[in-house]
Amino acid sequence: MANSRQQIKRAKTNVKRREHNTIFRSGMRRAMKAVDLHVENKDKEKALQALTLANKKLDKAQVRGIVHKNFVARHKSRLAQKVNAI
């Protein structure tokens, strides 16, 4: 447990940031799953719209330091390949 006042404040901040990052990460995952869903249904227009949203969320997560840049590059590439295969 934290001993100093500064450490106690820092622990509270860490909890808030972790919750915020978890919410953001789940939104990012939902966006990627939406692309997969539209690809399975062979709906190219909706898949392209979902792809742009997923790319935006992935880029934002990278800027915020939630995910690594290679994770973003890999997933953007895989999603684009799936959409282009329709």
N, CA, C and O atoms as a GROMACS GRO file, in nm:
protein
  344
    1MET      N    1   0.084  -0.118   0.000
    1MET     CA    2   0.000   0.000   0.000
    1MET      C    3   0.088   0.124   0.000
    1MET      O    4   0.200   0.121   0.052
    2ALA      N    5   0.038   0.231  -0.058
    2ALA     CA    6   0.114   0.355  -0.067
    2ALA      C    7   0.127   0.419   0.071
    2ALA      O    8   0.036   0.413   0.153
    3ASN      N    9   0.243   0.481   0.095
    3ASN     CA   10   0.269   0.543   0.225
    3ASN      C   11   0.252   0.694   0.220
    3ASN      O   12   0.193   0.752   0.312
    4SER      N   13   0.300   0.759   0.117
    4SER     CA   14   0.295   0.904   0.110
    4SER      C   15   0.167   0.951   0.042
    4SER      O   16   0.101   0.874  -0.028
    5ARG      N   17   0.133   1.078   0.064
    5ARG     CA   18   0.013   1.135   0.002
    5ARG      C   19   0.024   1.133  -0.149
    5ARG      O   20  -0.074   1.108  -0.218
    6GLN      N   21   0.144   1.160  -0.199
    6GLN     CA   22   0.163   1.162  -0.345
    6GLN      C   23   0.139   1.024  -0.405
    6GLN      O   24   0.080   1.012  -0.512
    7GLN      N   25   0.185   0.921  -0.337
    7GLN     CA   26   0.165   0.785  -0.387
    7GLN      C   27   0.017   0.745  -0.384
    7GLN      O   28  -0.031   0.674  -0.472
    8ILE      N   29  -0.055   0.791  -0.281
    8ILE     CA   30  -0.198   0.762  -0.273
    8ILE      C   31  -0.272   0.828  -0.389
    8ILE      O   32  -0.358   0.767  -0.451
    9LYS      N   33  -0.237   0.954  -0.419
    9LYS     CA   34  -0.298   1.025  -0.531
    9LYS      C   35  -0.265   0.956  -0.662
    9LYS      O   36  -0.350   0.942  -0.750
   10ARG      N   37  -0.141   0.913  -0.675
   10ARG     CA   38  -0.097   0.847  -0.798
   10ARG      C   39  -0.173   0.716  -0.818
   10ARG      O   40  -0.209   0.682  -0.931
   11ALA      N   41  -0.195   0.643  -0.711
   11ALA     CA   42  -0.269   0.516  -0.721
   11ALA      C   43  -0.411   0.541  -0.770
   11ALA      O   44  -0.461   0.464  -0.852
   12LYS      N   45  -0.476   0.648  -0.721
   12LYS     CA   46  -0.611   0.681  -0.768
   12LYS      C   47  -0.609   0.715  -0.916
   12LYS      O   48  -0.697   0.672  -0.991
   13THR      N   49  -0.510   0.792  -0.958
   13THR     CA   50  -0.499   0.831  -1.099
   13THR      C   51  -0.478   0.708  -1.187
   13THR      O   52  -0.536   0.697  -1.295
   14ASN      N   53  -0.396   0.616  -1.139
   14ASN     CA   54  -0.371   0.495  -1.217
   14ASN      C   55  -0.498   0.413  -1.236
   14ASN      O   56  -0.519   0.357  -1.344
   15VAL      N   57  -0.582   0.407  -1.134
   15VAL     CA   58  -0.708   0.333  -1.146
   15VAL      C   59  -0.798   0.400  -1.250
   15VAL      O   60  -0.856   0.331  -1.334
   16LYS      N   61  -0.808   0.533  -1.245
   16LYS     CA   62  -0.891   0.605  -1.342
   16LYS      C   63  -0.841   0.583  -1.485
   16LYS      O   64  -0.921   0.558  -1.575
   17ARG      N   65  -0.710   0.593  -1.506
   17ARG     CA   66  -0.654   0.576  -1.640
   17ARG      C   67  -0.675   0.434  -1.691
   17ARG      O   68  -0.706   0.414  -1.808
   18ARG      N   69  -0.659   0.336  -1.602
   18ARG     CA   70  -0.679   0.197  -1.642
   18ARG      C   71  -0.823   0.174  -1.687
   18ARG      O   72  -0.846   0.108  -1.788
   19GLU      N   73  -0.919   0.228  -1.613
   19GLU     CA   74  -1.059   0.214  -1.652
   19GLU      C   75  -1.086   0.282  -1.786
   19GLU      O   76  -1.156   0.228  -1.871
   20HIS      N   77  -1.030   0.401  -1.804
   20HIS     CA   78  -1.048   0.474  -1.930
   20HIS      C   79  -0.988   0.397  -2.047
   20HIS      O   80  -1.050   0.386  -2.153
   21ASN      N   81  -0.868   0.344  -2.027
   21ASN     CA   82  -0.802   0.268  -2.134
   21ASN      C   83  -0.879   0.141  -2.167
   21ASN      O   84  -0.887   0.102  -2.283
   22THR      N   85  -0.936   0.077  -2.065
   22THR     CA   86  -1.014  -0.044  -2.089
   22THR      C   87  -1.137  -0.015  -2.173
   22THR      O   88  -1.169  -0.090  -2.266
   23ILE      N   89  -1.205   0.095  -2.142
   23ILE     CA   90  -1.322   0.135  -2.220
   23ILE      C   91  -1.282   0.165  -2.364
   23ILE      O   92  -1.350   0.123  -2.458
   24PHE      N   93  -1.174   0.237  -2.382
   24PHE     CA   94  -1.128   0.273  -2.516
   24PHE      C   95  -1.088   0.148  -2.595
   24PHE      O   96  -1.120   0.137  -2.713
   25ARG      N   97  -1.018   0.055  -2.528
   25ARG     CA   98  -0.973  -0.068  -2.595
   25ARG      C   99  -1.092  -0.152  -2.639
   25ARG      O  100  -1.090  -0.209  -2.748
   26SER      N  101  -1.197  -0.160  -2.557
   26SER     CA  102  -1.313  -0.240  -2.595
   26SER      C  103  -1.386  -0.176  -2.714
   26SER      O  104  -1.439  -0.247  -2.799
   27GLY      N  105  -1.389  -0.043  -2.719
   27GLY     CA  106  -1.449   0.023  -2.835
   27GLY      C  107  -1.371  -0.004  -2.962
   27GLY      O  108  -1.429  -0.021  -3.069
   28MET      N  109  -1.240  -0.009  -2.949
   28MET     CA  110  -1.153  -0.040  -3.063
   28MET      C  111  -1.181  -0.182  -3.112
   28MET      O  112  -1.190  -0.207  -3.233
   29ARG      N  113  -1.195  -0.275  -3.019
   29ARG     CA  114  -1.222  -0.414  -3.056
   29ARG      C  115  -1.359  -0.430  -3.121
   29ARG      O  116  -1.375  -0.507  -3.215
   30ARG      N  117  -1.458  -0.356  -3.070
   30ARG     CA  118  -1.592  -0.360  -3.130
   30ARG      C  119  -1.588  -0.311  -3.274
   30ARG      O  120  -1.656  -0.365  -3.361
   31ALA      N  121  -1.508  -0.208  -3.299
   31ALA     CA  122  -1.498  -0.153  -3.434
   31ALA      C  123  -1.435  -0.257  -3.528
   31ALA      O  124  -1.478  -0.271  -3.642
   32MET      N  125  -1.334  -0.329  -3.480
   32MET     CA  126  -1.270  -0.431  -3.563
   32MET      C  127  -1.365  -0.547  -3.589
   32MET      O  128  -1.366  -0.603  -3.699
   33LYS      N  129  -1.444  -0.585  -3.488
   33LYS     CA  130  -1.539  -0.694  -3.507
   33LYS      C  131  -1.651  -0.655  -3.603
   33LYS      O  132  -1.705  -0.741  -3.673
   34ALA      N  133  -1.685  -0.527  -3.607
   34ALA     CA  134  -1.788  -0.481  -3.701
   34ALA      C  135  -1.741  -0.500  -3.845
   34ALA      O  136  -1.819  -0.537  -3.932
   35VAL      N  137  -1.612  -0.476  -3.869
   35VAL     CA  138  -1.557  -0.499  -4.004
   35VAL      C  139  -1.570  -0.646  -4.040
   35VAL      O  140  -1.613  -0.680  -4.150
   36ASP      N  141  -1.532  -0.734  -3.947
   36ASP     CA  142  -1.541  -0.878  -3.972
   36ASP      C  143  -1.685  -0.921  -3.999
   36ASP      O  144  -1.710  -1.005  -4.085
   37LEU      N  145  -1.779  -0.863  -3.925
   37LEU     CA  146  -1.920  -0.898  -3.944
   37LEU      C  147  -1.968  -0.861  -4.083
   37LEU      O  148  -2.037  -0.939  -4.148
   38HIS      N  149  -1.933  -0.741  -4.130
   38HIS     CA  150  -1.977  -0.697  -4.263
   38HIS      C  151  -1.905  -0.775  -4.373
   38HIS      O  152  -1.961  -0.796  -4.481
   39VAL      N  153  -1.782  -0.817  -4.348
   39VAL     CA  154  -1.711  -0.899  -4.446
   39VAL      C  155  -1.779  -1.035  -4.459
   39VAL      O  156  -1.794  -1.087  -4.570
   40GLU      N  157  -1.820  -1.093  -4.345
   40GLU     CA  158  -1.890  -1.222  -4.350
   40GLU      C  159  -2.022  -1.211  -4.426
   40GLU      O  160  -2.063  -1.305  -4.494
   41ASN      N  161  -2.089  -1.096  -4.413
   41ASN     CA  162  -2.216  -1.076  -4.482
   41ASN      C  163  -2.198  -1.028  -4.626
   41ASN      O  164  -2.296  -1.008  -4.698
   42LYS      N  165  -2.075  -1.012  -4.669
   42LYS     CA  166  -2.039  -0.971  -4.805
   42LYS      C  167  -2.098  -0.833  -4.840
   42LYS      O  168  -2.138  -0.810  -4.954
   43ASP      N  169  -2.102  -0.745  -4.743
   43ASP     CA  170  -2.154  -0.609  -4.764
   43ASP      C  171  -2.034  -0.514  -4.771
   43ASP      O  172  -1.985  -0.467  -4.669
   44LYS      N  173  -1.989  -0.487  -4.894
   44LYS     CA  174  -1.866  -0.410  -4.912
   44LYS      C  175  -1.879  -0.265  -4.867
   44LYS      O  176  -1.786  -0.211  -4.807
   45GLU      N  177  -1.991  -0.202  -4.894
   45GLU     CA  178  -2.006  -0.060  -4.857
   45GLU      C  179  -2.000  -0.041  -4.706
   45GLU      O  180  -1.929   0.046  -4.656
   46LYS      N  181  -2.076  -0.123  -4.633
   46LYS     CA  182  -2.073  -0.113  -4.487
   46LYS      C  183  -1.938  -0.154  -4.431
   46LYS      O  184  -1.892  -0.100  -4.330
   47ALA      N  185  -1.874  -0.251  -4.496
   47ALA     CA  186  -1.741  -0.294  -4.450
   47ALA      C  187  -1.640  -0.182  -4.466
   47ALA      O  188  -1.554  -0.163  -4.380
   48LEU      N  189  -1.649  -0.108  -4.576
   48LEU     CA  190  -1.557   0.005  -4.596
   48LEU      C  191  -1.579   0.115  -4.492
   48LEU      O  192  -1.484   0.174  -4.442
   49GLN      N  193  -1.706   0.142  -4.461
   49GLN     CA  194  -1.735   0.242  -4.358
   49GLN      C  195  -1.683   0.196  -4.222
   49GLN      O  196  -1.625   0.275  -4.147
   50ALA      N  197  -1.704   0.069  -4.192
   50ALA     CA  198  -1.656   0.015  -4.064
   50ALA      C  199  -1.504   0.014  -4.060
   50ALA      O  200  -1.443   0.032  -3.955
   51LEU      N  201  -1.441  -0.008  -4.178
   51LEU     CA  202  -1.294  -0.010  -4.184
   51LEU      C  203  -1.237   0.128  -4.154
   51LEU      O  204  -1.137   0.139  -4.083
   52THR      N  205  -1.299   0.233  -4.206
   52THR     CA  206  -1.248   0.367  -4.178
   52THR      C  207  -1.262   0.401  -4.030
   52THR      O  208  -1.173   0.463  -3.972
   53LEU      N  209  -1.372   0.360  -3.969
   53LEU     CA  210  -1.389   0.383  -3.825
   53LEU      C  211  -1.288   0.303  -3.744
   53LEU      O  212  -1.231   0.354  -3.647
   54ALA      N  213  -1.266   0.177  -3.783
   54ALA     CA  214  -1.170   0.093  -3.711
   54ALA      C  215  -1.028   0.149  -3.724
   54ALA      O  216  -0.952   0.149  -3.628
   55ASN      N  217  -0.993   0.197  -3.844
   55ASN     CA  218  -0.860   0.256  -3.863
   55ASN      C  219  -0.843   0.380  -3.776
   55ASN      O  220  -0.736   0.402  -3.718
   56LYS      N  221  -0.948   0.460  -3.766
   56LYS     CA  222  -0.943   0.580  -3.683
   56LYS      C  223  -0.922   0.544  -3.536
   56LYS      O  224  -0.840   0.605  -3.467
   57LYS      N  225  -0.997   0.444  -3.489
   57LYS     CA  226  -0.984   0.402  -3.349
   57LYS      C  227  -0.846   0.341  -3.322
   57LYS      O  228  -0.788   0.365  -3.217
   58LEU      N  229  -0.795   0.263  -3.417
   58LEU     CA  230  -0.662   0.203  -3.400
   58LEU      C  231  -0.554   0.311  -3.393
   58LEU      O  232  -0.465   0.305  -3.308
   59ASP      N  233  -0.563   0.409  -3.483
   59ASP     CA  234  -0.465   0.517  -3.482
   59ASP      C  235  -0.470   0.597  -3.352
   59ASP      O  236  -0.367   0.635  -3.297
   60LYS      N  237  -0.591   0.623  -3.305
   60LYS     CA  238  -0.606   0.700  -3.182
   60LYS      C  239  -0.550   0.622  -3.062
   60LYS      O  240  -0.489   0.680  -2.972
   61ALA      N  241  -0.571   0.492  -3.062
   61ALA     CA  242  -0.518   0.409  -2.953
   61ALA      C  243  -0.366   0.409  -2.955
   61ALA      O  244  -0.302   0.408  -2.849
   62GLN      N  245  -0.307   0.411  -3.074
   62GLN     CA  246  -0.161   0.415  -3.084
   62GLN      C  247  -0.108   0.547  -3.031
   62GLN      O  248  -0.008   0.549  -2.958
   63VAL      N  249  -0.172   0.657  -3.067
   63VAL     CA  250  -0.127   0.789  -3.023
   63VAL      C  251  -0.135   0.800  -2.870
   63VAL      O  252  -0.048   0.859  -2.807
   64ARG      N  253  -0.240   0.742  -2.813
   64ARG     CA  254  -0.258   0.748  -2.668
   64ARG      C  255  -0.170   0.650  -2.593
   64ARG      O  256  -0.163   0.654  -2.470
   65GLY      N  257  -0.102   0.561  -2.665
   65GLY     CA  258  -0.012   0.466  -2.600
   65GLY      C  259  -0.082   0.344  -2.544
   65GLY      O  260  -0.026   0.274  -2.460
   66ILE      N  261  -0.204   0.317  -2.591
   66ILE     CA  262  -0.278   0.202  -2.541
   66ILE      C  263  -0.229   0.074  -2.608
   66ILE      O  264  -0.222  -0.031  -2.544
   67VAL      N  265  -0.195   0.082  -2.736
   67VAL     CA  266  -0.144  -0.034  -2.810
   67VAL      C  267  -0.016   0.004  -2.883
   67VAL      O  268   0.013   0.122  -2.903
   68HIS      N  269   0.059  -0.096  -2.921
   68HIS     CA  270   0.187  -0.076  -2.989
   68HIS      C  271   0.165  -0.047  -3.137
   68HIS      O  272   0.064  -0.088  -3.194
   69LYS      N  273   0.258   0.023  -3.198
   69LYS     CA  274   0.242   0.060  -3.339
   69LYS      C  275   0.240  -0.061  -3.431
   69LYS      O  276   0.172  -0.058  -3.534
   70ASN      N  277   0.311  -0.167  -3.396
   70ASN     CA  278   0.309  -0.287  -3.480
   70ASN      C  279   0.174  -0.358  -3.471
   70ASN      O  280   0.128  -0.416  -3.569
   71PHE      N  281   0.111  -0.353  -3.355
   71PHE     CA  282  -0.024  -0.408  -3.339
   71PHE      C  283  -0.120  -0.336  -3.433
   71PHE      O  284  -0.201  -0.400  -3.500
   72VAL      N  285  -0.110  -0.204  -3.437
   72VAL     CA  286  -0.196  -0.122  -3.522
   72VAL      C  287  -0.172  -0.154  -3.669
   72VAL      O  288  -0.267  -0.175  -3.745
   73ALA      N  289  -0.047  -0.159  -3.710
   73ALA     CA  290  -0.014  -0.186  -3.850
   73ALA      C  291  -0.064  -0.323  -3.893
   73ALA      O  292  -0.117  -0.339  -4.002
   74ARG      N  293  -0.045  -0.422  -3.806
   74ARG     CA  294  -0.087  -0.558  -3.838
   74ARG      C  295  -0.238  -0.567  -3.855
   74ARG      O  296  -0.286  -0.626  -3.952
   75HIS      N  297  -0.312  -0.509  -3.764
   75HIS     CA  298  -0.458  -0.520  -3.771
   75HIS      C  299  -0.516  -0.437  -3.884
   75HIS      O  300  -0.612  -0.480  -3.948
   76LYS      N  301  -0.462  -0.320  -3.910
   76LYS     CA  302  -0.510  -0.240  -4.023
   76LYS      C  303  -0.488  -0.316  -4.154
   76LYS      O  304  -0.575  -0.315  -4.242
   77SER      N  305  -0.374  -0.379  -4.166
   77SER     CA  306  -0.342  -0.453  -4.288
   77SER      C  307  -0.436  -0.572  -4.305
   77SER      O  308  -0.488  -0.595  -4.414
   78ARG      N  309  -0.458  -0.648  -4.198
   78ARG     CA  310  -0.544  -0.766  -4.208
   78ARG      C  311  -0.688  -0.729  -4.239
   78ARG      O  312  -0.754  -0.795  -4.319
   79LEU      N  313  -0.737  -0.622  -4.176
   79LEU     CA  314  -0.874  -0.580  -4.203
   79LEU      C  315  -0.889  -0.532  -4.346
   79LEU      O  316  -0.989  -0.563  -4.411
   80ALA      N  317  -0.791  -0.458  -4.397
   80ALA     CA  318  -0.797  -0.411  -4.534
   80ALA      C  319  -0.795  -0.526  -4.634
   80ALA      O  320  -0.865  -0.522  -4.735
   81GLN      N  321  -0.715  -0.630  -4.605
   81GLN     CA  322  -0.710  -0.747  -4.692
   81GLN      C  323  -0.847  -0.818  -4.696
   81GLN      O  324  -0.891  -0.863  -4.802
   82LYS      N  325  -0.911  -0.826  -4.581
   82LYS     CA  326  -1.042  -0.893  -4.576
   82LYS      C  327  -1.146  -0.814  -4.657
   82LYS      O  328  -1.226  -0.873  -4.730
   83VAL      N  329  -1.144  -0.682  -4.643
   83VAL     CA  330  -1.241  -0.600  -4.716
   83VAL      C  331  -1.215  -0.606  -4.865
   83VAL      O  332  -1.309  -0.615  -4.944
   84ASN      N  333  -1.090  -0.600  -4.904
   84ASN     CA  334  -1.056  -0.605  -5.047
   84ASN      C  335  -1.085  -0.740  -5.111
   84ASN      O  336  -1.099  -0.749  -5.233
   85ALA      N  337  -1.094  -0.845  -5.029
   85ALA     CA  338  -1.120  -0.978  -5.081
   85ALA      C  339  -1.268  -0.999  -5.116
   85ALA      O  340  -1.303  -1.098  -5.181
   86ILE      N  341  -1.353  -0.908  -5.075
   86ILE     CA  342  -1.498  -0.923  -5.104
   86ILE      C  343  -1.520  -0.907  -5.254
   86ILE      O  344  -1.634  -0.915  -5.301
   0.00000   0.00000   0.00000
